[in-house]
Amino acid sequence: MKAEANLEVYRPFAGTLREHPRAAVALWKAGLRVAFRRRLALMLLMAPPVIAAVIFSFVVYTRYSLEQGSTPEVLGGTSVIGQMAGTMVKDMAAESLAVRKLIVMFHLSLSAFSLLVVAWYGAGLIAEDRRNGAHLLVFARPLSRTGYVLGRFLTVATFGSLAAIAPTLVVCVVATFASPDWSFVRLEGDVILKAILYGVAWVTSISAFVLAASSLATRKAFALAGTFGIMFGLGAISTLLAQLQREPAWRAISPGMAWARIANEVFGVREMRSRWDPEYAYLSVSLLFLASCAVIAWRVRRMEAVA
Amino acid sequence: MKQPILELDALVKTYGSVRALDGLTLTLAPGPTGLLGPNGAGKTTLLKLCLGLIGPDSGSARIAGCDPTTAAGRARLRRAIGYMPEGDCLVPGMSGVETVAMLGRLSGLEPRDAMTRAHEVLDYVGLDEARYREVAGWSTGMKQRLKLAQALVHDPPLLLLDEPTDGLDPTGRRHMLALVHDLGHAQQKSLILCSHLLPDVESTCDSVVVMSRGRAAASGRIDDLVGTARARVRVEIHGEGGAFARELSGAGLAFESTGPSTFALELPASAPDADAALAAAARSGTRIVAIEPERATLQQAFLRALDEAAAPAPAGTER
């Protein structure tokens, strides 16, 4: 069938449409494709976790080597810089008597860094959809609001996991193979499971928070500013209140400190244990998560209705 | 008789104190239909309702055989509808073909089908190599065609097109209208074309619905509506125009002075011939040089429908 006015042929679709489209997966893949296209940002944001993973893996390896009475060859360099670096790593490894503590420290520092990654990749997801009118196209499809949020959440959580969970798992794998007689798995194997669970909880919570900020903002830049503004603002307020009231439990107001408190409790690192009740920390992060979910639900419902 | 694509019965939708749809009752047969109305008439609310994005406060609706008030009905409905929104809308960071394929997947296409269909519909709307570039850098005309392509990707039987020629240059507009006409006629798609440009509707649609204050002020085939518009004639006289105008006023005829000796005269439906003009000329001592019928247009039918909708209802009748 050829139409007039230089039109191409219209070909009717002969197949069938899925009853329940895997919309969240389609949105997730699309989000990843767009994010991976910005290679410079990806490199800049992912380089620190990769470098940190390499360094900490080496420290863990060195620690187990020293425990067995041998020094890794790479630390025996003849150059001055090589010897200095070798001495530093040996000192770090020797001081880190418990690999558990080392991994927890690494995990916590990466969690804080992953906030930047999650914020960068998540802040624009809903805000830019609305600004560019993509929601008009998306919500005209057989796509539920839950499917839309899940698709966006999976995108941001993927990057959060890459920054927060994957490097820790690499260090755990190195520790597993470097430890004599699998002692790391036998004696401290729970760290692996706890690191995964803690990482998943952290990424879920922080992703929801960033998506909530994104749903409220009109631009990615505003969502980024809002995310860090609220995070640092709550941190400052919590510290101030804790000092003024002489009650450390006020620190639970800060999401960062609350998560650090939960980490100390979960991983059982006694040296790092704070002096306040972890119940407040659980309550704080739960409330933040629920509030984030409520904001997302409200804003996405509104987005659909105005589509 | 084919199943109607739209069956609305006493539909009411309010936003606070504003009644966007005020007991709208409407049945549309398959085929291309124009949706007209001034701003605030309820067109956008009707489109949202057609997509199942909002539910009515009362009344019932069946669109393409689906009930938009239930979740299952909405899902079926959105598979049966292709929506081309008004204004700019694009998925940030994606190329044209990726955008259409992704939206095809959201509509229920398998990944491979989605990519194949994306290329087919982009071919149809005439987007060639540009489809591989990021959409953000495209011209308005290309974006409009992309929006049409994404509405077609899952080959829906019903298309909702909201201002498809908005912002297009004459060439782009002609191409878009040719596409819409082709879809509505050669491809036998049912479509609802929402536009403020009456010539666009006239050239692409067979039927029209004129909305006013949340109700259908008029609906039917364009030929029928234009045919029932009051006849207008252009009258040219020889003599004093003022006296002729006074006689026209005295006879209760609606007219417009278009020059010193020319008038556009609206003839009443009860007396559609030009006898009244001839009588007025005779009484005023002027001579009629020419009487030419003016072709009735959709615009006249549209304005008449709005006037009638705005006129106060006679006592004892319900509007």
Contacts between the chains, C-beta under 8 A, distances in Angstrom:
chain1	res1	chain2	res2	distance
A	1	B	186	6.1
A	1	B	187	7.5
A	3	B	178	7.3
A	3	B	179	8.0
A	3	B	182	3.9
A	3	B	186	5.3
A	3	B	187	7.9
A	4	B	178	6.5
A	4	B	182	6.9
A	5	B	174	7.3
A	5	B	175	6.9
A	5	B	178	3.5
A	5	B	182	7.7
A	6	B	126	7.8
A	6	B	175	7.9
A	6	B	178	8.0
A	7	B	124	6.9
A	7	B	126	7.4
A	7	B	178	6.1
A	7	B	179	6.3
A	7	B	182	5.5
A	8	B	123	4.7
A	8	B	124	4.8
A	8	B	125	7.9
A	8	B	126	6.6
A	9	B	123	8.0
A	9	B	124	7.1
A	10	B	124	5.1
A	10	B	152	7.9
A	10	B	182	7.1
A	10	B	183	7.4
A	10	B	186	7.7
A	10	B	187	5.3
A	11	B	120	5.0
A	11	B	124	7.6
A	12	B	155	5.6
A	12	B	187	7.8
A	13	B	109	7.9
A	13	B	113	7.5
A	13	B	117	6.0
A	13	B	154	6.7
A	13	B	155	3.6
A	15	B	109	7.5
A	15	B	110	7.3
A	15	B	113	5.3
A	17	B	79	5.3
A	17	B	107	6.4
A	17	B	108	3.3
A	17	B	109	6.4
A	17	B	154	6.0
A	18	B	108	4.1
A	18	B	109	7.5
A	18	B	110	7.0
A	19	B	108	7.3
A	21	B	105	6.5
A	21	B	106	5.9
A	21	B	107	6.6
A	21	B	108	4.3
A	21	B	109	7.9
A	22	B	105	7.6
A	23	B	105	7.5
A	23	B	106	5.0
A	26	B	102	5.8
A	26	B	105	4.0
A	26	B	106	5.6
A	27	B	102	7.7
A	27	B	106	7.5
A	30	B	91	7.1
A	30	B	94	6.7
A	30	B	98	7.1
A	30	B	102	4.6
A	33	B	94	7.5
A	33	B	98	6.9
A	34	B	92	7.0
A	34	B	93	3.6
A	34	B	94	6.1
A	37	B	93	6.4
A	38	B	93	7.8
A	124	B	92	7.2
A	128	B	92	4.6
A	129	B	91	7.6
A	129	B	92	7.3
A	132	B	88	7.2
A	132	B	89	6.5
A	132	B	90	5.3
A	132	B	91	7.2
A	132	B	92	5.2
A	133	B	85	6.8
A	133	B	87	6.3
A	133	B	88	5.6
A	133	B	89	2.9
A	133	B	90	6.9
A	134	B	89	6.2
A	134	B	90	6.5
A	134	B	91	4.5
A	134	B	92	6.7
A	136	B	83	7.8
A	136	B	85	4.0
A	136	B	89	4.6
A	137	B	83	7.8
A	137	B	85	6.9
A	137	B	89	5.6
A	137	B	91	6.9
A	137	B	99	7.9
A	137	B	103	5.7
A	137	B	147	7.8
A	137	B	150	6.1
A	138	B	91	7.9
A	138	B	103	7.5
A	138	B	106	6.6
A	139	B	51	7.8
A	139	B	53	6.4
A	140	B	51	5.5
A	140	B	53	7.9
A	140	B	78	6.4
A	140	B	81	7.2
A	140	B	83	3.9
A	140	B	85	7.4
A	141	B	78	5.7
A	141	B	103	6.6
A	141	B	106	4.0
A	141	B	107	5.2
A	142	B	74	7.5
A	142	B	75	4.2
A	142	B	76	7.7
A	142	B	78	4.3
A	142	B	79	5.4
A	142	B	106	7.5
A	142	B	107	6.7
A	142	B	108	6.5
A	143	B	78	7.8
A	143	B	106	5.3
A	144	B	71	8.0
A	304	B	53	5.9
A	305	B	48	7.6
A	305	B	53	6.0
A	305	B	54	5.8
A	307	B	48	7.4
A	307	B	51	7.7
A	307	B	53	5.5
A	307	B	85	7.8
